[in-house]
Amino acid sequence: MRVSSLLELAGVQEGAVDVVFGDNTQYSSSLPLQVAQGPEIIMAVYADGETLDREQGYPFRLVVPCWWGYKWVKFVERVEVVSYDHLGFWESHGYPDDARIPDCGYTVIEPKVFSLSSQTIMFFGLVCVAASVFLNLRALDRQIIVEETNMASAVKKGREYHFMTRKTTIKRVSSRIVSLRRIIRVATQSTCKLT
């Protein structure tokens, strides 16, 4: 998620100077409001197509291209807009508050969460699950016809008839539909560009 989108949702008040990013300990760092509103500053949830693990900074990691690493706050749990020049952990120990790397350039303006190959694999997985659900629904239709025929035959003979096979089939198909919904949700969320 772009930090600018987050700030827009929160509504920045007049007089704001810095945006402070902190973890659940005493660690924090800040960026000037104008820098934090840049399109390249993001709160990462994914790295290399996978959700961040604890070592990489789960749940969120601030990504600030062309700024030194101490500005890339890991484990972000709070974001605060302040009306003063905030000095974070390293800045209060003598590191410069403006941590831009001289002569640094970056090429990615629209970062993508997943590579093309991982998106392709997800697409084919989605197609396989959809085909499985479709085939199971067709099998369920055939099973219902057989069940209705068997029930009619049993009723003619005056016997009880139980729909155990139908219930089992419906459970199996509905669990596949739930799996399909999860895959669709994950695929649509993760293949979208960060905005």
Backbone torsions as a table, in degrees:
resi	resn	phi	psi	omega
1	MET	NA	135.9	176.8
2	ARG	-70.6	139.0	177.8
3	VAL	-64.0	-34.5	179.1
4	SER	-60.5	-38.3	177.6
5	SER	-66.2	-40.3	178.4
6	LEU	-62.5	-43.9	179.7
7	LEU	-66.9	-37.0	178.0
8	GLU	-63.8	-42.1	177.8
9	LEU	-63.8	-40.4	-178.0
10	ALA	-72.7	-32.0	-177.6
11	GLY	80.9	96.2	-178.0
12	VAL	-80.2	130.1	-179.4
13	GLN	-86.1	160.4	179.0
14	GLU	-62.4	143.9	178.7
15	GLY	92.2	0.7	179.8
16	ALA	-68.7	140.0	-178.1
17	VAL	-117.2	-52.4	-175.9
18	ASP	-124.9	156.4	170.9
19	VAL	-113.0	120.1	-176.1
20	VAL	-100.1	132.4	177.5
21	PHE	-116.7	127.7	-177.9
22	GLY	-139.0	157.4	175.5
23	ASP	-98.3	-165.4	-177.4
24	ASN	-86.8	6.5	174.0
25	THR	-107.9	-150.8	179.1
26	GLN	-89.1	-2.1	-175.4
27	TYR	-74.6	136.4	174.6
28	SER	-156.9	162.7	172.0
29	SER	-152.7	166.6	-177.0
30	SER	-139.1	162.1	173.7
31	LEU	-128.8	145.7	172.7
32	PRO	-59.6	146.4	-176.8
33	LEU	-52.9	-43.6	-178.3
34	GLN	-63.1	-37.0	179.2
35	VAL	-70.6	-45.7	-178.2
36	ALA	-61.5	-25.8	180.0
37	GLN	-84.9	0.6	178.4
38	GLY	-68.7	149.7	-176.3
39	PRO	-68.1	-18.5	-177.1
40	GLU	-88.8	-8.4	-178.9
41	ILE	-88.6	119.0	-176.6
42	ILE	-131.2	159.2	169.5
43	MET	-101.3	105.8	-175.6
44	ALA	-79.1	139.9	174.4
45	VAL	-115.4	-25.0	-178.2
46	TYR	-120.5	153.2	170.3
47	ALA	-141.8	128.3	-179.2
48	ASP	54.2	38.0	175.0
49	GLY	81.9	3.5	179.9
50	GLU	-128.0	153.0	177.9
51	THR	-58.7	141.2	178.7
52	LEU	-55.9	139.2	171.2
53	ASP	-96.1	177.6	-175.3
54	ARG	-60.0	-38.8	-179.0
55	GLU	-64.3	-32.6	-178.5
56	GLN	-87.2	-5.1	175.6
57	GLY	114.1	20.6	178.3
58	TYR	-50.2	139.4	9.0
59	PRO	-86.0	-28.3	179.9
60	PHE	-137.9	149.0	174.8
61	ARG	-131.5	130.9	177.9
62	LEU	-75.1	130.8	178.2
63	VAL	-115.8	118.4	-176.8
64	VAL	-127.4	88.6	-178.1
65	PRO	-56.3	139.5	177.7
66	CYS	67.2	22.8	171.9
67	TRP	-122.3	148.3	-178.9
68	TRP	-61.5	155.5	-171.2
69	GLY	-57.2	-29.3	-178.4
70	TYR	-68.3	-11.3	174.3
71	LYS	-88.0	-13.5	-179.7
72	TRP	-86.6	74.3	-173.7
73	VAL	-64.4	129.8	176.1
74	LYS	-94.9	165.1	174.0
75	PHE	56.2	34.3	-175.5
76	VAL	-61.4	123.3	177.1
77	GLU	-124.0	-9.5	178.1
78	ARG	-146.8	142.6	176.5
79	VAL	-131.0	129.4	-175.7
80	GLU	-136.7	136.6	175.6
81	VAL	-99.9	124.6	-175.6
82	VAL	-120.4	161.0	-177.3
83	SER	-101.1	22.5	179.0
84	TYR	-142.0	169.1	178.7
85	ASP	-81.4	101.9	-177.4
86	HIS	-78.2	133.3	173.2
87	LEU	-107.6	116.7	-179.3
88	GLY	-77.4	-166.6	-176.2
89	PHE	-57.0	-57.5	-176.6
90	TRP	-72.2	-34.8	179.6
91	GLU	-64.3	-36.3	178.7
92	SER	-76.0	-7.6	175.7
93	HIS	-107.6	21.1	172.8
94	GLY	103.1	-7.4	177.5
95	TYR	-74.0	149.9	-178.8
96	PRO	-68.9	143.3	178.3
97	ASP	-71.4	-34.3	175.3
98	ASP	-92.6	101.2	-172.1
99	ALA	-103.1	32.5	179.4
100	ARG	-67.0	139.9	176.0
101	ILE	-86.3	122.7	-177.5
102	PRO	-61.7	144.7	176.5
103	ASP	53.5	34.8	179.7
104	CYS	-98.9	137.1	176.6
105	GLY	-132.7	147.7	177.8
106	TYR	-129.3	155.6	-175.0
107	THR	-109.9	-18.9	-175.7
108	VAL	-88.0	111.5	177.3
109	ILE	-103.4	-31.4	178.2
110	GLU	-115.5	82.1	-177.1
111	PRO	-64.9	140.8	177.3
112	LYS	-108.6	144.6	-177.1
113	VAL	-74.7	-42.8	-176.9
114	PHE	-118.7	147.1	176.2
115	SER	-72.4	167.3	-179.9
116	LEU	-62.3	-40.0	-178.9
117	SER	-66.0	-40.2	178.8
118	SER	-69.9	-33.1	175.6
119	GLN	-65.9	-37.9	178.8
120	THR	-64.4	-45.2	178.8
121	ILE	-61.7	-43.5	178.2
122	MET	-62.4	-39.7	180.0
123	PHE	-62.4	-46.7	-179.9
124	PHE	-65.9	-36.2	175.3
125	GLY	-62.6	-41.4	178.2
126	LEU	-63.3	-41.7	178.1
127	VAL	-62.9	-43.2	179.6
128	CYS	-62.0	-44.5	179.8
129	VAL	-65.9	-41.8	178.8
130	ALA	-62.1	-42.2	178.1
131	ALA	-63.8	-40.3	178.6
132	SER	-62.5	-44.3	178.6
133	VAL	-63.7	-44.2	179.8
134	PHE	-59.8	-47.5	-179.3
135	LEU	-65.0	-37.2	177.5
136	ASN	-68.0	-35.7	177.0
137	LEU	-66.1	-39.5	176.2
138	ARG	-64.2	-41.6	178.5
139	ALA	-64.2	-37.1	178.5
140	LEU	-64.1	-42.4	177.2
141	ASP	-59.0	-46.3	178.7
142	ARG	-63.3	-39.8	-179.7
143	GLN	-63.6	-40.2	179.6
144	ILE	-63.8	-41.7	178.0
145	ILE	-61.1	-44.3	178.2
146	VAL	-63.2	-43.0	179.6
147	GLU	-60.9	-44.5	-179.5
148	GLU	-64.0	-38.8	177.6
149	THR	-65.0	-45.9	179.0
150	ASN	-63.5	-39.0	179.7
151	MET	-65.4	-44.3	179.4
152	ALA	-60.7	-41.3	178.6
153	SER	-64.8	-42.1	-179.4
154	ALA	-66.5	-40.0	-179.5
155	VAL	-64.1	-40.0	178.5
156	LYS	-60.6	-36.3	-178.9
157	LYS	-86.8	-0.5	177.6
158	GLY	76.3	25.3	179.0
159	ARG	-107.0	159.5	174.0
160	GLU	-80.0	151.0	178.0
161	TYR	-133.8	132.2	-178.7
162	HIS	-109.4	144.2	-177.1
163	PHE	-96.2	40.0	-177.5
164	MET	-60.7	-43.6	-177.8
165	THR	-63.1	-41.3	-179.4
166	ARG	-64.2	-44.1	179.6
167	LYS	-61.3	-43.5	179.5
168	THR	-62.3	-44.3	-179.7
169	THR	-64.3	-43.2	179.5
170	ILE	-61.9	-42.5	178.3
171	LYS	-59.8	-45.5	-178.5
172	ARG	-62.6	-44.9	-179.8
173	VAL	-66.9	-43.0	-178.2
174	SER	-66.3	-33.4	176.8
175	SER	-67.5	-34.3	177.0
176	ARG	-70.2	-35.3	177.7
177	ILE	-65.4	-40.7	177.2
178	VAL	-61.6	-43.4	177.5
179	SER	-60.7	-42.2	179.1
180	LEU	-62.1	-44.0	179.2
181	ARG	-61.0	-42.3	178.3
182	ARG	-61.3	-45.9	-178.7
183	ILE	-63.8	-41.8	178.7
184	ILE	-62.7	-44.0	-179.6
185	ARG	-61.8	-47.6	-179.4
186	VAL	-64.4	-43.7	-178.0
187	ALA	-63.8	-43.1	-178.2
188	THR	-71.0	-34.5	178.9
189	GLN	-71.6	-40.4	-171.4
190	SER	-86.1	-23.4	-179.8
191	THR	-86.0	-11.9	177.6
192	CYS	-70.9	147.2	175.2
193	LYS	-71.7	151.1	177.4
194	LEU	-66.8	133.9	178.6
195	THR	-127.2	NA	NA
